Amino acid sequence: MNTCVAKNQDGVAEGSSLFDVLPSQPGLCPAGWIRREYVLDAALATALYETAQRHAVNEATILCAALALVESRFTGAQTVLASRVDANGSLQLPIEVPRARARNAWLQAFCSSLDTASPIDSHTAWMVSDDLHSVDAEPSCDDVVGAINSRWNVYTSPARLEVAFRAPLNAAAIDLLAAGVVRALTGLRASADGDLSLIDIVDPDEHRRMLFEWNATDISRRAADTVHDLFSEQASRYPNLPAIESLHLTLSYAELDARANRVAAALIAAGVEIGAPVALLLDRSVEALIAILGILKAGAAYLPLDRNYPAERLAFVINDAHAALIIAGADVPELPGVQLPIVQLEQLQRETSAYQPRSVDSSALAYVMYTSGSTGTPKGAEITHQSIIRLVCDVTYVDLGDHPRVLHAAPLGFDASTLEIWGALLNGGTCIVHDERIPTGCGLEDTIERHGARIAWLTAALFNTIVDENAGKLRGLRQLLIGGEALSVAHVRKAYAALPDVTIINGYGPTECTTFAATYRIPRDIDADCSSIPIGVPIANTTLYVLNSSGEPVPMGVIGELYIGGAGLARGYLARVELTAEKFVTRSLGAGDERLYRTGDLVRWLPQGVIEFVGRADGQIKIRGYRIEMGEIEVALQRQSGIRACAVLAREDRPGHKRLVVYYVADDASVTARALRDQLACSLPDFMVPAIYIAMDALPVTPNGKLDRRALPAPDNRRPELANVYVPAIGKTEQRLCELFADLLGLDQVGRNDHFFDLGGNSLLAVRTVARIHSELASTVPTIAA
């Protein structure tokens, strides 16, 4: 490693670095920019000079070649664009950086191409491409090399690398870029020839930490274990301990085991085969948990569904999954096109034949969970028994020892329920079933106090809502896991101030990786300048890699796409072979080939050995913890007659109020916002139905003809188009109620006949509204779901 003393702007030594950092020289970079200069050490400077002489060019040309190589390795691109600015104007030149090309041959071709374009001198300003991002996406984070985006220039001179940059970059980001250039130069000067692929711009020690040390999470597991067998072990050990508690019913381990055995026997008698999905049309309840355990004991897989979803979507999922039958409660919705037997749980529990266990192992299918699909149709992730076991058994990210009392407040079709249910039942604990369909702060407070819940999981949006209302409502908890969206540092600080006995854990993981892939135990003394909460480190039997678009590791601090490996990975998407092959890939990064899931999430490793989330590389977003593919909404819109073009954005024009906005171009005036909303509500769940609809004459495009999403206008605060005309409030109470609605929805006015959810309201806003009404107008107000 090349080491020397770095200097600050005043020339004072400030520590050890790969370079000397010299004082800025005003006048040599654009106004408002910051200049940072690096002097290469003597050995590297000599080698740079000799390499330049060998190819009959000056050092500036070799330095430019190193920049091109760095960009290619940071981004994964095989072709980069060099932009040169000098006294004669600007020049753009595409440069090929093929991995298999011999180094000297590539360097000679590179020098020739630049010489043909016109020779460069020692004071030429170079910009290699306009975006040092590792994937093709809009940057969404400050102060990272991944968000450079035309904000840096490189001035080359013999043995020096001079960088001028402006916001949002900082000196640390430029140091990272410069470190890569030095390693590239070191590789280019080598005497022995070899492929470009042999030049590694990642420091070897850093490479080892990122790929091996920080992924050392292996725990020995038994291949024969299944979720229901491990539950049976707990039932034998603790038959009289409470397994499930709710407001109206408590079941011991022995009672739950017996009831689930009867359900399993009935399913087997009904002809349900091993691995077959069994649709579950039940709300979160003790009965639903009996059914889930019974399905697993039958060797089948449960398919959790929300009976409040549109009938069209429920029917699609049931048929797409080829469910064997449907277990439902008393209120069964119409399911058009579904030709399956529908049975009541009570019928299954009346089975009298003895339960005969079936032979399955940890690789067997345990559940299928459907998520939004970018192509317009939902997709079902196939989760195995070993994935659930890896999530909740012998883990350290959360303390599940000594009979944990875990709150179960998530919908069954939300993969957080996997942790809530099995985190308790596979560790001799109690699963506490929350009775509100839409959890509120007051309701959670009652459940936590009544049942002594000590562990809970909340979406970031619900957590923020409760903290804003009164963080003390979560008092009694000892461990609080939060996920679904990026965490608010301010809300975490506020929660810690109000809850001295709680530990807050940030949890990250897509459905395809079984609830959590990474977690971060948030310290109580958060740094004053902290602007984001990391997603953390991999949990047991999990690996995390940050790769560029060519599947190569990027240096620490550089943004790349997160790839996840390990036992938590789904088998794939049910009956979607091509999509499975696209998202579940094989890469050779360590000792051998490893199967990985491409998350589409942009992240970076931090020096502390934790991963920071930056944004998305595609149109997927999360709202209130739900994963939404914009493509699915746009496809549903394009099916509507009269729609010529459309786009959907997730906007957060008011802090904490993220909403979906539709921009559409219609063939005629008969296409209305109200009609579009009603049609979408027939096929999409309520959390995917956009709140705002903006008619346009045409959608804006970029110079290359692509949709220019940044040019789409922000919605105003006018009351949206509704079926009912506006009718003003009557009386003081009604007027105040309408004012509260308007304030929370960000609208100019709300009428007495308007429906909260038609105005763009959602379940969390409803909870906030109820809290305001409770404090200002009434002592008790019910929350009604959309």
TARA-V172322 format. One line per field, one symbol per residue. phi: phi as a letter, one per 30 degrees, with the letter a starting at -180 (. if undefined). burial: # if it has 9 or more other C-alpha atoms within 8 Angstrom, else .. Layout:
phi: ???
burial: ???
This chain:
phi: .dbaddbdeciddbkcadbdccddcejcbedicccbbbcddeddddddddddddchbcddddddddddddeeddciddbcccccbbddjbbcbdbdbdddddeddddddddddddddkdccdcdccbdicadcdbdaddbbchbedcdhicbbcccaeibbcbcbbecdbddddeddddddddddddddedddadddddccceeddeddddcddcdbdbdbcdddbdddddddddddbdcdddbbbdcabbdedddddddddddddddddjdcdiddcdbcbdeadddddddddddddicbdbdbcdddeeddedddddddhddabcbddccddbdiccbdcbddedddddcdddcecdbbddddcabbcbdcddjbdbcdcccdddddddbchcbdbdcdhhdccdcbddddcdddedddddddcbicbccddcddcdbedddedddddcidcbbbbddddeddddddadddcdjdcbbcbajaddddddddddddcbdccccbdcbldedbiibcbbbddddcdedcdcacddjbddehbbbbcbddcicdcdejcdbddccbjdddddkcehbddddddccbcbcbbdadbdbcddiccbadcedibccdclccbddbbbhiddbceeddddddddddjccaaabbccbdceibdbdbccbccdadddcddddddddddbcdedcddcbbbdbdaddbdecjdecddddddddcdeddbdcddbddbidddddddddedddcicdabcdcdcedddjdbdddddddddddedcbbdbbdccdd
burial: ..######........########....#...#########..##.###.###...#############################.........#.#...####.###.##..##....#.#.############.......######..################.###..##.##############.....##..####...#######.##.#.......####.###.##..##..#####...#####.##.##########...#..############.####################.#######.###.#.#######.....#.......###..##.#........###############.#.################.#....#..###########.#####################...###.###.###..################.#.#.#################.######..#..#####################.........##################..###################.###.##..#..###.#.....##############..#########..######.############.#..####.###.#.....#########....#.##.##.#######..#########..###......#...#......#..#...#..#....##.######.##.#.####.#...#################............
